[in-house]
């Protein structure tokens, strides 16, 4: 039984597992995004996050501690030089794991593991659109309300006389009555 055992052995001996984690970490630091199996990606996340946390304070001791794990000078330079300034204000959660499907040969589940701050698709706002304009929410009654300081069309229903009130950007209200009229043909059938 594996009570309290959080370590995934990945079907390898201890030394083989350490070498695998070291190589995956160096590849992730160098390329900022790698594709591997889901089990390896989860183990890599547990391995690399403390190293990135250590790189946030650039001291000789921390460089030596991280070097004892990686044994690669170029990866240490990249980690302490480029990666640590970008993740300096982030309190953990430096990597993202995205499932990408199953491998054709043996059917193992594959995943993309990437450094969060180095993916421009998620971090940069779209061209021509500011960050504040994209924040909208819907209420329970179907109205659309935007964030602070931005005016929008808000439709609300008045329960007393079933009137729909539409407010435009200047704040003036237009009211439209919801009345149902029966034609003479409909009244004869009832």
PyMOL commands that set and color helices and strands:
alter all, ss='L'
color gray80, all
select helices_A, chain A and resi 14-31+38-55+60-70+73-86+116-118+120-123+184-189
alter helices_A, ss='H'
color red, helices_A
select strands_A, chain A and resi 33-37+95-102+109-115+136-138+144-146+154-158+163-167+173-177
alter strands_A, ss='S'
color yellow, strands_A
deselect
rebuild
show_as cartoon
